[in-house]
Amino acid sequence: MEIEEIKALLNDAITLDELHVSGENGHYQIIAVSPMFGEMSRVKQQQAIYAPLNEVIASGAVHAVSIKAFTPEKWQREQLLNPIG
């Protein structure tokens, strides 16, 4: 599965301010930024990201996913402390 395919699945399913996907060989890291995460528990945030990927995970095209979900405010703070590039 290509990174752009994962991005398309997520962007088609949920509204995100920013989306960063990296990885290869079925192992991916996802950083998602949206105001909707402010009202969700960490578990609900993870479920919101996993839901659009369930089919590709079940098929074996994606083996492992690491998810970090942020509100725009928390993402700004994270960028100051740990810029991604």
Disulfide bonds with the S-S distance in Angstrom:
none
